[in-house]
């Protein structure tokens, strides 16, 4: 039997953290690995493709085509330490308050599974749902957790945990999260530059 549970949903990049972890990690690697410079022309093409088809997968994969398991292993630890400083000060306390109120708290992010869970390791989420990347080709998606896919990911998690999610509140900074925001009783829009509620 499925039990109805109150759930609060958070986005990550631009909502709990000031800077986009995917973009920042790419920049971090480019500065430290000359080999990545060979991919800059491809990244520029992908940048144009992004404006043509914002919901596209091709440009999302190829803009980070330089990612390898070795590159991630070499640079992710120091990057994560540095990027944690970009988290908004209220984030941890807000998550704790939602949990203390008896709600399940779920982080749903388009960010990658090799970054986001480590960036919020010190925050007690009931679930962290991210884009799943191919382990051998970490630039390639197994599941893109973006747009409507965030709702599907939440539904799948709820089903696995034998519950019906009653989303009382969703936090986001981006219109791409409208599907996630529309299923919530309350929509909390965050200004990604200030971390303040809009």
C-alpha positions in Angstrom: 0.0 0.0 0.0 1.3 3.4 -1.0 1.4 6.1 1.8 1.1 9.8 1.1 4.0 11.8 2.3 4.8 15.5 2.4 7.8 16.2 0.3 10.0 19.3 -0.3 12.0 19.5 -3.5 15.2 21.5 -4.0 17.1 22.2 -7.2 20.9 22.7 -6.8 22.8 24.8 -9.3 21.7 28.5 -8.9 19.3 27.5 -6.1 21.4 26.1 -3.2 24.7 27.1 -4.9 25.6 30.4 -6.6 27.4 28.9 -9.5 26.6 26.0 -11.9 28.7 23.0 -10.9 28.9 21.6 -14.4 30.1 24.8 -16.0 32.5 25.5 -13.1 34.0 22.0 -13.2 34.6 22.3 -16.9 36.4 25.6 -16.5 38.4 24.2 -13.6 39.6 21.3 -15.8 40.3 23.5 -18.8 42.6 25.7 -16.8 44.6 22.7 -15.6 44.6 20.3 -18.6 46.1 21.6 -21.9 44.5 18.6 -23.6 41.1 20.0 -23.0 41.9 23.1 -25.1 41.6 20.9 -28.2 37.8 20.7 -27.5 37.2 24.4 -27.4 36.0 24.6 -31.0 33.5 21.8 -30.3 32.4 23.6 -27.2 31.7 26.8 -29.2 29.6 24.8 -31.7 27.7 23.3 -28.7 27.2 26.8 -27.3 25.4 27.8 -30.5 23.4 24.6 -30.5 22.2 25.4 -27.0 20.5 28.5 -28.2 18.8 26.7 -31.1 17.6 23.7 -29.0 17.8 24.5 -25.2 16.4 21.1 -24.3 18.8 19.2 -26.5 21.0 16.3 -25.4 23.6 16.4 -28.2 25.2 19.7 -27.1 25.0 18.8 -23.4 27.1 15.7 -24.0 29.5 17.1 -26.5 30.2 20.4 -24.6 31.9 18.2 -22.0 33.3 15.6 -24.4 36.8 16.0 -22.9 35.7 14.4 -19.6 37.3 11.1 -18.8 37.2 9.0 -15.7 40.9 9.9 -15.0 40.2 13.6 -15.4 37.3 13.4 -12.9 39.3 11.4 -10.4 42.3 13.8 -10.7 40.4 17.0 -10.2 37.0 16.5 -8.6 38.1 16.3 -5.0 39.8 19.7 -5.0 37.1 21.2 -7.1 34.4 20.0 -4.7 36.2 21.6 -1.7 36.4 24.9 -3.6 32.9 24.8 -5.0 31.3 24.2 -1.6 32.1 27.8 -0.7 29.6 28.9 -3.4 26.7 27.3 -1.5 24.2 29.9 -0.1 24.5 30.2 3.7 20.8 29.5 4.3 20.8 26.1 2.4 21.8 23.7 5.1 19.5 25.3 7.7 16.5 25.4 5.4 16.9 21.7 4.5 17.2 20.9 8.2 14.1 22.9 9.1 12.0 21.1 6.4 13.2 17.7 7.8 12.4 18.7 11.3 8.9 19.6 10.2 8.5 16.0 9.3 8.8 16.3 5.5 10.9 14.2 3.2 13.5 16.5 1.5 14.7 15.6 -2.0 17.4 17.3 -4.1 16.7 16.9 -7.8 19.4 18.3 -10.1 20.4 18.2 -13.7 24.0 18.2 -12.3 26.1 15.1 -12.6 26.2 12.1 -10.3 30.0 12.5 -9.9 29.7 16.0 -8.5 26.4 16.9 -6.9 26.1 14.2 -4.2 29.6 15.1 -3.0 28.8 18.8 -3.0 25.9 18.2 -0.5 27.3 15.3 1.5 27.1 17.3 4.7 23.4 18.1 4.2 20.9 15.4 5.1 18.7 14.9 2.1 16.3 11.9 2.1 17.2 11.5 -1.6 19.6 13.0 -4.1 18.5 12.5 -7.7 20.9 13.7 -10.4 21.7 13.1 -14.0 23.3 9.7 -14.3 26.5 9.6 -16.4 28.1 6.7 -18.3 31.0 5.6 -16.0 33.3 4.9 -18.9 32.3 7.9 -20.9 31.4 10.5 -18.2 30.4 13.1 -20.8 27.5 10.8 -22.0 24.1 10.6 -20.3 22.4 7.5 -19.1 19.6 9.7 -17.7 19.3 13.5 -18.1 17.5 14.8 -15.0 16.2 18.0 -16.5 12.8 19.5 -17.1 10.0 17.0 -17.0 12.5 14.3 -16.3 12.9 15.7 -12.7 9.2 14.9 -12.1 9.7 11.4 -13.5 12.8 10.9 -11.3 10.8 12.0 -8.2 7.9 9.6 -9.1 10.3 6.7 -9.6 12.0 7.4 -6.2 8.6 7.7 -4.5 7.4 4.4 -6.1 10.5 2.6 -4.9 9.9 3.9 -1.4 6.2 3.0 -1.5 4.9 6.5 -1.2 2.8 9.1 -3.0 4.6 12.4 -2.9 2.6 15.4 -1.9 5.0 18.2 -2.9 4.3 21.0 -0.5 7.2 23.2 -1.7 9.7 23.4 -4.6 12.8 25.6 -4.7 14.4 26.6 -8.0 16.1 29.4 -9.9 15.2 28.4 -13.4 12.1 28.3 -15.7 13.4 24.9 -17.0 12.2 23.6 -13.6 8.5 24.6 -14.3 7.3 21.0 -14.4 8.8 20.4 -10.9 7.5 23.7 -9.6 4.0 23.2 -11.0 3.4 20.0 -9.0 4.2 21.9 -5.7 1.7 23.7 -3.5 4.2 26.5 -3.1 6.8 27.7 -5.6 9.9 29.3 -4.1 12.0 31.1 -6.8 15.6 31.9 -5.9 17.7 34.7 -7.4 20.8 32.8 -8.5 23.0 35.9 -8.1 22.0 36.8 -4.5 20.5 33.5 -3.2 17.5 35.5 -2.0 13.9 34.6 -2.6 12.5 36.5 -5.7 
